[in-house]
Structure formats: structure tokens, C-alpha cells
């Protein structure tokens, strides 16, 4: 994998207008899953959306690498949300996005006592 070492990471408040601009400037992305957007939107509207440790990521050409569903949910919910935003990711680094083991409810349990042995 190549790296130009020009990646940046910062915290950013993303308004619906800014989310729309990011998506309008995006030239490629995977298919949108409306059920995911609907759930994120509901959580944002209901005030249940919590800090998200996964950043909104942009490739070095400005395309959205990761975060399309969250950006759409910001627009649909008409709310402003705060995210880590990473810019400048080399395109070939996209091969490693969303390839990990998904977390289960048990993984996110508040107490180890809740996890069956």
C-alpha cells in the first residue's frame, strides 16, 4: 500500500448542508442501504446518536471512502453531528474498510457480567 503521509484527522461538526456538499462532490461509492440510513436517521432525530469513533473518511481525491450512510442520515435527520474526519487516504487503503469482524450486542455489553460464560 502506498501512503503519501498527508492524511489528516480532525473533529468536525457536519451540518446537513455540509453533508450534502460532501456527497455531491463524491464520484464513486457503494450502493446505499436505505435501512441503515433510516436507523441512523431515527437515532439522530431521537437524540440517541452517540459519539461515533469511526471517522468520516475521504480519499486523497476527495471521494467519500467511509461514511456515506452517516452523511445521508445527517441530511435526512436535519441535524448537525460531530465526527472525526480523516482526509487524504490513499485509494488503495480502501481495500481495508469494513473488512473486520462486526461487533455483536454482547461485544458492546456494559458489564462483563452480562456476557454468558
C-alpha positions as CSV (number, residue, x, y, z in Angstrom):
1,X,0.0,0.0,0.0
2,X,1.3,3.5,-0.8
3,X,1.0,6.3,1.6
4,X,1.7,9.9,1.0
5,X,1.7,10.6,4.8
6,X,-0.5,13.6,4.2
7,X,-3.5,12.1,5.9
8,X,-5.2,14.4,8.5
9,X,-7.6,13.7,11.3
10,X,-9.7,16.3,13.0
11,X,-13.0,16.7,14.8
12,X,-15.7,18.4,12.6
13,X,-19.3,19.4,13.1
14,X,-21.2,18.3,10.0
15,X,-24.4,20.1,9.1
16,X,-26.9,18.9,6.6
17,X,-25.7,21.5,4.1
18,X,-22.0,20.3,4.5
19,X,-23.1,16.6,4.3
20,X,-24.9,17.4,1.0
21,X,-21.8,19.1,-0.3
22,X,-19.6,16.2,0.6
23,X,-22.0,13.7,-1.1
24,X,-22.4,16.0,-4.2
25,X,-18.6,16.1,-4.6
26,X,-18.4,12.3,-4.3
27,X,-17.9,10.5,-7.6
28,X,-18.0,6.8,-6.5
29,X,-19.4,4.8,-3.6
30,X,-21.1,1.6,-2.9
31,X,-24.9,1.2,-3.1
32,X,-26.8,3.0,-0.4
33,X,-28.6,0.8,2.1
34,X,-31.7,2.7,3.0
35,X,-32.4,0.6,6.1
36,X,-29.1,1.7,7.6
37,X,-29.7,5.3,6.7
38,X,-33.2,5.1,8.3
39,X,-31.9,3.6,11.5
40,X,-29.1,6.3,11.8
41,X,-31.6,9.0,11.0
42,X,-34.0,7.8,13.6
43,X,-31.3,7.7,16.2
44,X,-30.2,11.2,15.3
45,X,-33.7,12.6,15.4
46,X,-34.4,10.9,18.7
47,X,-31.2,12.2,20.3
48,X,-29.9,8.6,20.6
49,X,-26.9,9.0,18.3
50,X,-23.8,8.9,20.4
51,X,-20.2,9.8,19.7
52,X,-19.0,7.7,16.8
53,X,-15.4,6.6,16.9
54,X,-15.4,5.6,13.2
55,X,-14.3,8.7,11.3
56,X,-15.9,10.0,8.1
57,X,-13.0,9.2,5.7
58,X,-12.1,10.9,2.4
59,X,-9.7,9.6,-0.2
60,X,-6.9,11.9,-1.4
61,X,-9.1,12.8,-4.4
62,X,-12.0,14.0,-2.2
63,X,-14.3,11.0,-2.7
64,X,-16.0,9.6,0.4
65,X,-14.2,6.4,1.5
66,X,-16.3,5.7,4.6
67,X,-19.3,7.5,6.0
68,X,-21.8,7.8,3.2
69,X,-24.7,6.4,5.3
70,X,-23.9,8.7,8.2
71,X,-23.8,11.7,5.9
72,X,-27.2,10.8,4.3
73,X,-28.6,10.4,7.9
74,X,-27.4,13.9,8.8
75,X,-29.3,15.2,5.8
76,X,-32.4,13.1,6.4
77,X,-32.5,14.0,10.2
78,X,-31.8,17.7,9.5
79,X,-29.3,17.6,12.4
80,X,-25.7,18.7,12.9
81,X,-23.5,15.9,14.1
82,X,-19.9,15.8,15.3
83,X,-17.5,13.3,13.8
84,X,-13.8,12.6,13.4
85,X,-12.9,13.4,9.8
86,X,-9.9,11.9,8.1
87,X,-8.8,13.3,4.8
88,X,-6.1,12.2,2.3
89,X,-6.4,8.4,2.5
90,X,-4.7,6.7,-0.5
91,X,-7.3,5.0,-2.7
92,X,-5.7,1.5,-2.2
93,X,-6.3,1.8,1.6
94,X,-10.0,1.4,0.8
95,X,-9.4,-2.4,0.5
96,X,-9.2,-2.4,4.3
97,X,-12.5,-0.6,5.0
98,X,-15.3,-2.6,6.6
99,X,-13.5,-5.9,6.4
100,X,-13.3,-6.5,10.2
101,X,-15.4,-8.7,12.4
102,X,-18.7,-6.9,13.2
103,X,-19.5,-6.3,16.9
104,X,-22.4,-8.1,18.5
105,X,-24.6,-6.8,21.3
106,X,-22.6,-9.0,23.6
107,X,-19.4,-7.3,22.5
108,X,-20.9,-3.9,23.5
109,X,-22.4,-5.1,26.8
110,X,-22.0,-2.5,29.6
111,X,-20.8,-5.1,32.0
112,X,-18.7,-8.3,31.6
113,X,-21.3,-9.9,34.0
114,X,-23.9,-9.7,31.1
115,X,-21.8,-11.9,28.9
116,X,-22.7,-15.6,29.3
117,X,-19.9,-17.9,30.1
